[in-house]
Amino acid sequence: MAICDLVLAELTAMFSGAIDCAENNDGIFVLSTPFFYPDRDHIQLYIRQLPDQSYLVSDSGRTMMKLDTYGFELRRSPRRRAMIFQITSSLGVRYDNGRFFVIGEENRLGQKIWDLLTAVHKASDLVFTVTGYTTATFADEFEGFVSESQIQYERGKQLEFVAGTVENVDFWVNHSPVPKAILLLSAGSAGYAVQRSDRVYRTFNELRLASGNIARLSILDDRQDVWTEQVMIRLGHVSTVLNWTDKRRVARELTSQV
């Protein structure tokens, strides 16, 4: 337990809050911190000694797993990969194969763990930079499509109604006599697909109750096989559901005058 005692002594001098370190059955030391992921799970780090007597400390891939459940993927977004690189490089933290980690000697481990915690915390907060939790690349792709189609639109429009209701939509196409409110759905996992569809349903249901003179379009990035029939049926109660791969129909609906 010497390494735990050393780490706890150094970290408690850096910040306040409940922190614990204990060895698991695999001989790995688990460091539980007072910091949180967006889903309110505590951030945990894992410490193991290497053959050269230095220590490797990592998040064991949990951070990217958490981000993926919120639709924050790196695979299709060079911009997001650059954001992760900027965070890690500024703190001297490494990122490889989905893991954040540091390697250090015993006498410098506390500071390195603090840097790793900072990087993990900053990375997990990136989910809040994505408008409406929609995959940024899909929103950009959709915007390029409507622009090339010479459709007049607004991105990120806020709608206000007499009753005081305020709703935000991803895109707004102001065709007379019936304007169109558009929400995009893109997800990297089935779990996040359900969360995203729930938010879209609530927004469009509020919009339906506030004004019957606005067409509501749910556009799914169906290149990801995460959308169940139940999700599509539920969204169909409050909107017209369109698959992104059927761009002809998407274009027809966007330019329709009814």
C-alpha positions in Angstrom: 0.0 0.0 0.0 3.0 2.3 -0.1 2.2 3.8 -3.5 -1.4 4.5 -2.4 -0.1 6.3 0.8 2.3 8.4 -1.3 -0.3 9.3 -3.9 -3.0 10.2 -1.3 -0.5 12.4 0.6 0.4 14.3 -2.5 -3.1 14.7 -4.0 -4.8 15.7 -0.7 -2.3 18.6 -0.6 -3.5 19.7 -4.1 -7.3 19.6 -3.7 -10.0 18.9 -1.2 -12.7 16.2 -1.4 -13.1 12.5 -0.8 -10.3 10.5 -2.4 -9.5 6.8 -1.9 -6.9 4.3 -3.2 -7.1 0.6 -2.8 -5.6 -2.5 -4.5 -8.0 -4.8 -6.5 -7.7 -8.5 -7.0 -5.6 -8.1 -10.1 -2.9 -6.2 -8.2 -3.9 -2.8 -9.7 -4.4 0.2 -7.5 -7.8 1.9 -8.1 -7.8 5.6 -7.3 -11.3 7.0 -6.7 -11.5 10.8 -7.0 -14.1 13.5 -6.2 -14.3 14.5 -9.9 -17.2 13.5 -12.0 -18.0 12.4 -15.6 -21.1 14.1 -17.2 -23.3 11.1 -16.0 -22.2 11.8 -12.4 -20.0 8.7 -12.1 -16.8 9.4 -10.2 -13.6 9.5 -12.3 -11.4 6.6 -11.3 -7.8 6.0 -12.3 -5.8 2.8 -12.4 -2.2 2.5 -11.2 0.1 -0.4 -11.9 3.9 -0.8 -11.6 5.9 -1.5 -14.7 8.9 -3.9 -14.8 11.3 -0.9 -14.7 9.7 0.1 -11.3 8.0 3.2 -12.8 4.2 3.5 -12.7 1.6 3.6 -15.4 -1.6 5.5 -14.5 -4.6 5.4 -16.9 -8.3 5.9 -17.1 -8.5 2.4 -18.6 -10.5 3.8 -21.6 -13.5 4.8 -19.5 -13.5 8.4 -20.6 -13.9 7.7 -24.3 -16.5 5.0 -23.5 -18.5 7.7 -21.6 -18.1 10.2 -24.4 -19.2 7.6 -26.9 -22.5 7.0 -25.1 -23.2 10.8 -25.6 -22.5 10.6 -29.3 -19.1 12.2 -29.0 -17.1 10.1 -31.5 -13.5 10.8 -32.6 -13.5 8.4 -35.5 -15.4 10.6 -38.0 -14.2 14.0 -36.7 -10.6 15.3 -37.2 -11.7 18.4 -35.3 -12.4 16.4 -32.2 -9.2 14.4 -32.4 -7.4 17.7 -32.6 -9.3 18.9 -29.4 -8.1 15.8 -27.6 -4.6 16.3 -28.8 -4.6 19.9 -27.6 -5.7 18.8 -24.1 -3.2 16.0 -23.7 -0.2 17.8 -25.2 -0.7 20.9 -23.1 -0.6 18.7 -19.9 2.0 16.2 -20.8 -0.6 13.4 -20.9 -0.6 10.6 -23.5 -3.5 9.3 -25.4 -3.5 6.0 -27.3 -6.0 3.4 -28.3 -8.8 5.1 -26.4 -6.8 5.5 -23.2 -5.5 8.6 -21.4 -2.4 7.7 -19.4 0.9 8.9 -17.8 4.1 7.1 -16.8 6.2 8.4 -14.0 8.6 7.6 -11.2 7.3 7.2 -7.7 8.6 10.6 -6.5 6.8 12.5 -9.2 3.6 10.5 -9.5 1.3 12.8 -7.6 1.8 15.7 -10.1 1.5 13.4 -13.1 -1.8 12.0 -11.7 -3.1 15.5 -11.2 -2.2 16.3 -14.8 -4.0 13.1 -16.0 -7.1 14.0 -13.9 -7.2 17.5 -15.4 -7.0 16.0 -18.9 -9.7 13.5 -18.3 -12.0 16.1 -16.7 -11.4 18.5 -19.6 -12.0 15.8 -22.2 -15.2 14.6 -20.5 -16.5 18.2 -20.6 -16.2 18.3 -24.4 -19.7 16.7 -24.6 -21.1 20.1 -23.6 -19.4 21.8 -26.6 -21.7 19.9 -29.0 -24.9 21.8 -29.7 -27.8 19.6 -28.6 -25.4 16.7 -28.3 -25.8 16.2 -32.1 -22.7 14.9 -33.8 -21.0 18.0 -35.1 -19.9 16.5 -38.3 -23.5 15.5 -39.2 -24.8 19.0 -38.5 -22.0 20.4 -40.8 -22.8 17.8 -43.4 -26.5 18.7 -43.4 -25.7 22.4 -43.6 -23.6 21.8 -46.6 -26.4 19.9 -48.2 -29.1 22.6 -47.7 -26.6 25.2 -48.8 -25.7 23.4 -52.0 -29.5 22.9 -52.6 -29.9 26.6 -52.4 -32.4 26.3 -49.6 -32.7 29.4 -47.4 -32.1 28.4 -43.8 -31.1 29.4 -40.3 -28.9 27.2 -38.0 -29.5 27.0 -34.3 -32.7 29.1 -34.3 -34.5 29.9 -31.0 -38.3 29.9 -31.3 -40.3 32.0 -28.8 -44.1 31.8 -28.4 -46.7 34.0 -26.8 -47.3 31.6 -24.0 -43.6 32.0 -23.0 -42.4 28.7 -24.4 -38.9 28.8 -25.8 -37.6 26.0 -28.0 -34.3 25.6 -29.9 -34.0 23.8 -33.2 -31.0 22.7 -35.2 -32.2 24.2 -38.4 -35.1 26.4 -39.6 -36.4 26.7 -43.1 -38.8 29.6 -43.4 -41.0 28.5 -46.3 -44.4 30.2 -46.5 -47.0 29.4 -45.5 -45.6 26.6 -43.4 -42.1 27.0 -42.0 -40.1 23.9 -41.0 -38.3 23.2 -37.8 -35.6 20.6 -38.1 -33.8 18.5 -35.5 -31.0 16.1 -36.4 -30.4 12.8 -34.7 -26.9 11.2 -34.8 -25.6 8.7 -32.3 -22.7 6.3 -32.0 -24.5 3.9 -29.7 -28.0 2.5 -29.1 -28.1 4.0 -25.6 -27.4 7.5 -26.8 -29.8 7.0 -29.7 -32.6 6.6 -27.1 -31.5 9.6 -25.1 -31.3 11.8 -28.2 -34.7 10.7 -29.5 -36.3 11.4 -26.1 -35.0 15.0 -26.3 -36.2 15.4 -29.8 -39.6 14.0 -28.9 -40.0 16.4 -26.0 -38.9 19.4 -28.1 -41.2 18.6 -31.0 -44.1 17.8 -28.7 -43.8 21.2 -27.0 -43.5 22.8 -30.4 -46.7 21.0 -31.6 -48.6 22.2 -28.6 -47.3 25.7 -28.9 -47.9 26.1 -32.7 -49.7 23.9 -35.2 -48.4 26.0 -38.1 -44.8 24.7 -38.1 -43.8 21.5 -39.9 -41.5 19.3 -37.7 -38.8 17.2 -39.4 -36.7 14.6 -37.6 -33.7 13.7 -39.7 -31.8 10.5 -38.7 -28.3 9.7 -39.6 -29.2 6.1 -40.5 -25.7 5.2 -41.5 -25.4 4.2 -37.9 -27.4 1.1 -37.2 -28.7 2.3 -33.8 -32.3 3.5 -34.6 -34.9 1.0 -33.5 -38.5 0.7 -34.9 -39.9 1.9 -31.5 -37.8 5.1 -31.7 -39.0 5.8 -35.2 -42.6 5.2 -34.4 -42.5 7.4 -31.3 -40.8 10.3 -33.3 -43.4 9.8 -36.0 -46.1 10.8 -33.6 -44.7 14.4 -33.3 -42.8 14.8 -36.6 -42.0 13.6 -40.1 -39.1 11.2 -39.8 -36.6 11.2 -42.6 -33.5 9.0 -43.2 -30.4 10.9 -44.2 -29.5 8.4 -46.9 -32.7 9.1 -48.7 -31.6 12.6 -49.7 -34.2 12.9 -52.5 -37.0 12.7 -50.0 -35.1 15.0 -47.6 -34.8 17.6 -50.4 -38.5 17.2 -51.3 -39.6 17.7 -47.7 -37.4 20.7 -47.2 -38.7 22.5 -50.3 -42.3 21.4 -49.9 -44.7 24.4 -49.6 -47.0 22.5 -47.2 
